[in-house]
Amino acid sequence: MTSDIFIGGGGPEYATQQFLKLDYANRHGLIAGATGTGKTVTLQILAEGFANAGVPVFLSDVKGDLSGLAKAGSPTHKLHAPFSERAAKIGFANFSYDAFPVTFWDVFGDQGHPVRTTVSEMGPLLLSRLLNLTEAQEGIINIAFRLADEEGLPLLDLKDLQSLLVWIGENAKTLALRYGNVSSSSIGAIQRRLLVLENQGGTGLFGEPALQLSDLMRRDSQGRGQINILAADKLMGAPALYATFLLWLLSELFEELPEVGDPDKPKLVFFFDEAHLLFDDAPKALVDKVEQVARLIRSKGVGVYFITQNPADVPEDILGQLGNRIQHALRAFTAKDKKELRMAADTYRENPEFDTEIAIREVGVGEAVTSMLEKKGVPGVVERTLIRPPSSHLGPISATERADIMAQSDMAARYNKTVDRKSAYEILKQRADAASQEAEHSEDLAEQASALEREFNAARRYSGQRVARSTSRRSTRARKQPETIGSALTNAVLKELSGTTGRRMVRGILGSLFKGR
């Protein structure tokens, strides 16, 4: 194991070897430069150097090129001759081809082992950032997390959160007395954002088994650090998901790892490619959190290296904490470009041999302006450095080679199968089913009681006789048998005769009879 990592050759004729000291590697770093200037190769040789030094690495593979770390370079490669020439020029005497221990990860589970976290572990702040919520909507997410803790509702995957939000909406009036107004429109907006996240493939990020940080910090049988490669070419289609996941991982490292002070070498090195995605339109609270993590995580033995096109993409407070810098060429086509180029040059310790601003503009592909921390953490004098050639394969490996590596990994048995244990979704569904059964039972009892009452009123099952006064003619008539058709007609005639018209008819008939006499 070495005490430092060979970067390349600097100085006159590139004969002065440039190193990244391992005991200052946890002071973070920056790899910057325009597209096509060699950032990916620089990232590749740094990963190789850390792995050889026994330091595990986590990096995101945005273009798919870094999978070549798992395969040794070849003398038959078209760049073998230029690589050999460069190695001789910079004094890289022990240059040889080699493969490195690699574990592939993928949020979608296609090009690597599934990497998951739970909704609870993500937390309300990062989840709100991921969903791009308003302040009011973020407040509801905070209420949901509080209720999940109080009600014993584990939030593991997205359906857990979705079902809890439905429950909050149904109980909004009750919750308003304690937490303030809970708007149904805000809940609806959050649900729509969760639906968009599902459509982007974010469902695969949340669930179990969740990623164990110890699985990122392994070494192989030879003592070399494991290189963990996150397949990010598809993930870049959802930049908010990409940035939030990596920030979550940084936060977990910060919270779980113990303090180690200033170790001889880092416990883990984290490369954050396309770093500008982390800060684009980010709220101040999130930027403050990144700054806090970057400032304090080095004491946990973790080095963070941001890779971006322009140093201006990184907030100044965070940029000031990146001690090890490799600056590839920057192009200056506009007044803004020139200003940013000048600002980038001003951050380096001057070298009297050349103008840093001109050097940054003129360095070729595979060449960079570098400054590494030296004794007591003092920035080294800036140098024009020719980056050493990689020992691993340059470019991506085939899908078959990737599949073989994944099949041989012991991470397959641990993460490839999803576990869906009882959580908020199942608990709330169980409560809802129990409440529904109880309501149905109550309705059945009410219907039965109603039916009995109707039958009682209609005397369908009543066989007794109602009690009435013995002197009541009405009651006597009520005890008589039902009328026949004939009796009904007779009663109708008698009734008619007993009336006014009937009496007149009787008087008329009797009068005629008496006159006849």
C-alpha positions in Angstrom: 0.0 0.0 0.0 1.2 3.5 -0.9 1.0 6.7 1.2 0.0 8.8 -1.7 -1.6 8.5 -5.2 0.3 9.3 -8.3 -1.6 11.8 -10.5 0.8 12.6 -13.3 3.8 14.7 -14.3 4.2 18.4 -13.9 6.9 21.1 -14.2 9.2 21.5 -17.1 8.8 18.6 -19.6 6.3 17.1 -17.2 9.1 15.4 -15.3 8.1 16.4 -11.8 5.7 13.8 -10.4 2.5 15.1 -8.8 0.9 13.2 -5.9 -2.3 13.3 -3.9 -1.4 12.7 -0.3 -3.6 10.1 1.4 -3.5 11.8 4.8 -5.1 14.9 3.2 -7.4 13.1 0.8 -10.3 13.5 3.2 -10.0 17.3 2.8 -12.2 16.9 -0.3 -11.5 17.9 -3.9 -12.7 19.2 -7.2 -12.4 17.9 -10.8 -13.5 20.5 -13.3 -13.3 21.2 -17.0 -15.3 21.5 -20.2 -16.8 18.5 -21.9 -14.2 16.3 -23.6 -11.2 17.6 -21.7 -10.5 14.4 -19.8 -12.5 14.6 -16.5 -13.7 11.0 -16.8 -10.1 9.6 -17.2 -9.0 11.7 -14.2 -11.8 10.2 -12.1 -10.9 6.8 -13.3 -7.2 7.0 -12.3 -8.1 8.5 -8.9 -10.5 5.6 -8.3 -7.7 3.2 -9.2 -5.2 4.9 -6.9 -7.6 4.9 -3.9 -8.5 1.2 -4.5 -4.8 0.3 -4.6 -4.3 2.1 -1.4 -7.1 0.1 0.3 -9.6 2.9 0.3 -13.2 2.0 -0.8 -14.7 4.3 -3.5 -18.2 5.3 -4.4 -18.8 7.0 -7.8 -21.6 7.6 -10.2 -21.2 6.6 -13.8 -23.1 9.2 -15.8 -22.0 8.1 -19.3 -21.3 4.4 -18.7 -17.6 4.7 -19.3 -16.4 3.9 -15.8 -17.5 0.3 -15.9 -14.2 -0.3 -17.6 -12.6 -0.2 -14.1 -13.7 -3.9 -13.7 -11.6 -4.9 -16.7 -7.8 -4.7 -17.3 -6.6 -2.5 -20.1 -5.1 -4.3 -23.1 -1.9 -3.9 -25.2 -4.1 -4.3 -28.3 -6.1 -1.2 -27.5 -5.7 1.6 -30.0 -4.4 3.9 -27.3 -1.8 1.5 -25.9 1.1 3.3 -27.8 0.1 6.8 -26.7 -0.4 5.6 -23.1 3.0 3.9 -23.0 4.6 7.1 -24.4 2.9 9.3 -21.8 3.9 6.9 -19.0 7.5 7.2 -20.0 7.3 10.9 -20.3 6.0 11.4 -16.8 8.2 8.8 -15.2 5.4 6.2 -14.5 7.9 3.3 -14.6 5.6 0.7 -13.1 2.7 1.3 -15.5 0.8 -1.9 -16.2 -2.7 -3.0 -17.0 -5.0 -4.3 -14.2 -8.6 -4.8 -13.3 -10.1 -3.6 -10.0 -12.7 -5.0 -7.6 -16.0 -3.5 -8.7 -19.6 -3.7 -7.4 -22.3 -2.4 -9.7 -25.4 -0.6 -8.2 -28.5 0.8 -9.9 -31.5 2.5 -8.5 -33.6 0.8 -11.2 -32.0 -2.6 -10.6 -31.1 -3.0 -14.3 -27.4 -2.5 -14.6 -26.5 -3.2 -11.0 -27.8 -4.5 -7.7 -30.8 -2.5 -6.5 -29.9 0.3 -4.1 -32.7 1.3 -1.9 -33.5 3.4 1.1 -36.8 3.9 3.0 -39.0 7.0 3.0 -38.3 7.4 6.7 -34.5 7.4 6.2 -34.8 9.9 3.3 -36.5 12.3 5.7 -38.9 15.2 5.1 -36.3 17.8 4.0 -34.8 15.7 1.2 -38.1 14.2 0.2 -39.6 17.7 -0.2 -36.6 18.7 -2.2 -37.0 15.6 -4.4 -40.7 16.5 -5.0 -40.0 20.2 -5.4 -42.8 21.0 -2.9 -43.9 24.4 -1.7 -43.6 25.5 1.9 -47.2 24.6 2.7 -46.8 21.2 1.1 -43.6 20.6 2.9 -45.5 21.3 6.1 -47.9 18.5 5.4 -44.9 16.1 4.7 -43.6 17.0 8.1 -47.0 16.3 9.7 -47.0 12.9 7.9 -43.6 12.0 9.4 -44.7 13.1 12.9 -47.9 11.1 12.7 -46.0 8.1 11.4 -43.8 8.2 14.5 -46.7 8.7 16.9 -49.0 6.1 15.4 -46.3 3.5 14.9 -46.6 3.5 11.1 -43.3 2.6 9.3 -42.8 4.6 6.1 -40.8 2.2 3.9 -42.0 2.7 0.3 -44.1 5.2 -1.6 -47.4 3.4 -1.1 -46.9 3.8 2.6 -46.6 7.6 2.2 -49.5 7.7 -0.2 -51.8 5.8 2.1 -50.8 8.0 5.0 -51.6 11.1 3.1 -55.0 9.8 2.3 -55.6 9.1 6.0 -54.5 12.7 6.8 -56.9 14.0 4.2 -59.8 12.0 5.7 -59.0 13.3 9.2 -58.0 16.8 8.3 -60.6 18.5 10.6 -59.4 16.6 13.6 -55.7 17.2 12.8 -56.3 20.9 12.2 -56.9 21.4 15.9 -53.3 20.3 16.6 -51.3 21.0 13.4 -53.2 23.7 11.7 -55.1 23.7 8.5 -54.4 20.7 6.3 -55.6 21.6 2.8 -57.0 18.8 0.6 -55.6 20.6 -2.5 -52.1 20.5 -1.0 -52.4 16.8 -0.3 -53.6 16.3 -3.9 -50.6 18.2 -5.2 -48.2 16.0 -3.2 -50.0 12.9 -4.5 -49.5 14.1 -8.1 -45.8 14.7 -7.5 -45.5 11.2 -6.0 -47.2 9.9 -9.2 -44.6 11.7 -11.3 -41.8 10.2 -9.2 -43.3 6.8 -9.8 -43.4 7.4 -13.5 -39.8 8.3 -13.4 -38.9 5.0 -11.8 -38.5 6.4 -8.3 -40.5 3.5 -6.8 -37.4 1.4 -7.0 -35.4 3.7 -4.7 -37.8 3.3 -1.7 -38.2 -0.1 0.0 -36.3 -2.9 1.7 -33.8 -4.3 2.0 -32.2 -0.8 2.5 -28.6 -0.2 1.6 -26.2 -0.9 4.4 -23.3 1.6 4.4 -20.9 -1.1 5.5 -21.4 -2.8 2.1 -19.9 0.2 0.4 -16.8 0.1 2.6 -15.4 -3.4 1.8 -12.0 -4.6 0.6 -11.1 -7.6 -1.5 -8.9 -10.5 -0.5 -5.8 -8.5 -1.6 -6.7 -5.6 0.6 -7.7 -3.3 -2.2 -10.7 -1.0 -1.7 -14.0 -1.9 -3.4 -15.0 0.5 -6.2 -18.8 0.9 -6.0 -20.2 2.2 -9.3 -23.7 3.6 -9.5 -25.2 3.3 -13.0 -26.4 6.9 -13.6 -26.9 7.1 -17.3 -30.7 6.4 -17.0 -30.9 8.1 -13.6 -29.8 11.4 -15.2 -33.2 11.5 -16.9 -34.5 12.4 -13.4 -31.9 14.8 -12.2 -33.7 15.7 -8.9 -33.8 12.0 -8.1 -30.1 11.6 -8.9 -29.0 14.6 -6.8 -31.3 13.7 -3.9 -30.1 10.1 -3.7 -26.5 11.1 -3.6 -27.1 13.8 -1.0 -29.0 11.3 1.1 -26.1 8.9 0.9 -23.7 11.7 2.0 -26.0 12.5 4.9 -26.2 8.9 6.0 -22.4 8.6 6.0 -22.2 11.8 8.1 -24.8 10.6 10.6 -23.7 7.0 11.0 -19.9 7.0 10.8 -17.9 7.7 14.0 -15.4 10.5 14.4 -11.9 9.5 13.5 -10.1 12.9 13.4 -7.4 13.0 10.8 -6.7 9.4 9.6 -3.7 8.2 7.6 -6.1 7.6 4.7 -9.8 8.0 4.2 -12.3 5.3 5.1 -14.3 6.1 2.0 -14.0 8.5 -1.0 -17.2 9.7 -2.6 -17.2 11.2 -6.1 -20.2 13.3 -7.0 -20.4 13.7 -10.8 -22.5 16.4 -12.4 -22.3 18.3 -9.1 -24.2 21.3 -10.5 -27.4 19.2 -10.3 -27.1 19.3 -6.5 -27.3 23.1 -6.4 -29.5 24.1 -9.3 -32.6 25.8 -7.9 -31.8 24.3 -4.5 -33.4 26.1 -1.5 -31.0 27.7 1.0 -31.8 25.2 3.7 -30.5 22.4 1.4 -27.4 24.3 0.4 -26.7 24.9 4.0 -27.0 21.2 4.7 -24.5 20.3 2.0 -22.1 22.9 3.3 -22.5 21.4 6.8 -21.9 17.9 5.5 -18.9 18.9 3.5 -17.3 20.8 6.4 -17.8 18.1 9.0 -17.8 14.8 7.2 -14.0 14.8 6.7 -13.7 14.2 10.5 -15.6 10.9 9.8 -12.8 9.9 7.4 -14.8 10.6 4.2 -13.5 12.5 1.3 -15.9 14.1 -1.1 -14.9 15.1 -4.7 -17.2 17.1 -6.9 -17.0 16.7 -10.6 -18.4 19.5 -12.7 -17.8 21.6 -15.9 -17.2 24.9 -14.1 -16.1 25.6 -10.6 -18.7 28.4 -10.5 -21.3 25.6 -10.4 -20.4 25.0 -6.8 -21.4 27.5 -4.1 -18.5 29.6 -2.9 -18.8 28.4 0.8 -18.5 24.8 -0.4 -15.8 25.5 -3.0 -13.6 27.0 -0.3 -13.5 23.6 1.4 -12.2 21.7 -1.7 -8.5 21.5 -1.1 -7.3 19.1 -3.8 -8.0 20.5 -7.2 -7.6 19.2 -10.8 -8.7 21.8 -13.3 -9.0 20.7 -16.9 -9.5 23.2 -19.7 -12.2 25.9 -19.5 -13.4 27.7 -22.6 -14.1 31.4 -22.6 -16.4 32.4 -25.4 -18.4 35.1 -23.6 -17.8 37.8 -21.1 -19.3 35.7 -18.4 -17.0 32.8 -19.4 -14.0 35.0 -19.1 -15.1 36.3 -15.7 -15.6 32.7 -14.4 -12.2 31.7 -15.9 -10.5 34.5 -14.0 -12.2 33.6 -10.8 -11.2 30.0 -11.2 -7.5 31.0 -11.7 -7.6 33.3 -8.7 -8.3 30.3 -6.3 -4.9 28.7 -7.0 -1.6 29.4 -5.4 0.4 31.2 -8.1 3.3 29.6 -9.9 5.8 32.2 -11.2 6.6 30.0 -14.2 3.3 30.6 -15.9 0.0 32.5 -15.9 -2.6 30.3 -14.3 -5.5 31.9 -16.2 -3.8 31.3 -19.6 -2.8 27.8 -18.6 -6.4 26.8 -17.7 -7.5 28.0 -21.1 -4.7 26.3 -23.1 -4.2 22.9 -21.5 -4.9 20.1 -23.9 -6.9 16.9 -23.5 -5.5 14.7 -20.7 -3.7 17.7 -19.2 -4.8 19.8 -16.3 -3.8 22.5 -13.8 -3.4 20.9 -10.5 -2.9 21.9 -6.9 -2.8 19.3 -4.1 -2.6 19.9 -0.3 0.8 19.6 1.2 2.2 19.4 4.7 -0.2 21.0 7.3 -2.9 21.3 4.7 -1.3 24.1 2.8 -2.3 24.3 -0.9 0.5 23.3 -3.2 1.8 25.6 -6.0 -0.3 25.2 -9.1 1.3 23.0 -11.8 0.5 22.1 -15.4 0.2 18.4 -15.1 0.0 15.6 -17.7 -2.5 13.0 -16.2 -1.2 9.5 -16.0 -2.8 6.8 -18.2 -5.3 4.4 -16.6 -4.5 0.8 -15.9 -8.0 -0.4 -16.4 -10.0 -0.6 -19.6 -10.8 2.7 -21.1 -14.5 2.8 -22.0 -17.5 0.6 -21.0 -17.5 -3.1 -20.7 -20.1 -5.3 -22.5 -23.5 -6.1 -21.0 -22.4 -9.8 -20.8 -19.3 -8.9 -18.8 -21.3 -6.7 -16.5 -23.9 -9.4 -15.9 -21.1 -12.0 -15.1 -19.6 -9.6 -12.5 -23.1 -9.0 -10.9 -23.8 -12.7 -10.8 -20.5 -13.4 -9.0 -21.1 -10.7 -6.4 -22.2 -11.6 -2.9 -24.4 -8.5 -3.0 -26.9 -10.3 -5.3 -28.2 -12.5 -2.6 -28.6 -9.6 -0.2 -30.3 -7.0 -2.4 -31.7 -8.5 -5.5 -34.9 -9.7 -3.9 -37.4 -7.1 -2.5 -38.8 -7.5 1.0 -42.3 -6.1 1.6 -42.9 -6.3 5.4 -45.9 -4.9 7.3 -45.7 -1.1 7.2 -48.0 2.0 7.1 -49.9 0.8 4.0 -50.8 -2.6 5.5 -51.6 -1.2 8.9 -53.9 1.6 7.6 -55.5 -0.9 5.2 -56.1 -3.3 8.2 -57.6 -0.5 10.2 -59.8 0.6 7.3 -61.0 -3.0 6.7 -61.8 -3.4 10.5 -63.7 -0.1 10.5 -65.6 -1.2 7.3 -66.6 -4.5 8.8 -67.7 -2.9 12.0 -69.8 -0.4 10.0 -71.4 -3.2 8.0 -72.2 -5.1 11.2 -73.8 -2.0 12.7 -75.9 -1.6 9.5 -77.0 -5.2 9.6 -78.1 -4.8 13.2 -80.0 -1.6 12.3 -81.7 -3.3 9.4 -82.7 -6.2 11.5 -84.1 -3.9 14.2 -85.9 -1.9 11.5 -87.4 -5.0 10.0 -88.7 -6.3 13.3 -90.2 -2.9 14.0 -92.0 -2.8 10.7 -93.3 -6.3 11.1 -94.5 -5.4 14.6 -96.4 -2.4 13.3 -97.9 -4.4 10.5 -98.9 -7.1 13.0 -97.4 -9.8 10.7 -96.0 -11.7 13.6 -98.4 -10.4 16.3 -100.8 -13.1 17.4 -102.3 -11.6 20.6 -105.3 -9.2 20.9 -105.1 -5.6 21.7 -106.7 -4.6 25.0 -109.6 -2.2 24.8 -112.6 -1.1 26.9 -115.4 -3.7 27.0 -118.0 -0.9 26.5 -116.4 0.2 23.3 -118.4 -0.8 20.2 -115.3 -0.1 18.2 -113.4 -2.7 20.0 -116.2 -5.2 19.6 -116.3 -4.6 15.9 -112.5 -5.0 15.8 -112.9 -8.5 17.2 -115.3 -9.5 14.4 -114.2 -11.5 11.5 -113.2 -9.7 8.3 -116.2 -8.7 6.1 -117.3 -10.6 3.0 -118.2 -8.9 -0.3 -121.9 -9.2 0.4 -121.6 -7.8 3.9 -119.5 -5.0 2.7 -122.3 -4.1 0.2 -124.9 -4.3 2.8 -122.9 -2.1 5.2 -122.4 0.4 2.4 -126.2 0.6 1.8 -127.0 0.9 5.4 -124.4 3.6 5.8 -125.9 5.5 2.9 -129.4 5.1 4.3 -128.3 6.4 7.6 -127.1 9.5 6.0 -129.0 12.6 5.0 -129.8 11.4 1.6 -130.9 8.1 2.9 -133.3 9.7 5.4 -134.9 11.8 2.6 -135.4 8.7 0.5 -137.1 6.9 3.4 -139.3 9.9 4.1 -140.3 10.1 0.5 -141.2 6.4 0.2 -143.1 6.4 3.5 -144.9 9.7 2.5 -146.1 8.2 -0.8 -147.4 5.1 1.0 -149.3 7.1 3.5 -150.9 9.2 0.8 -151.9 6.1 -0.9 -154.1 5.2 2.0 
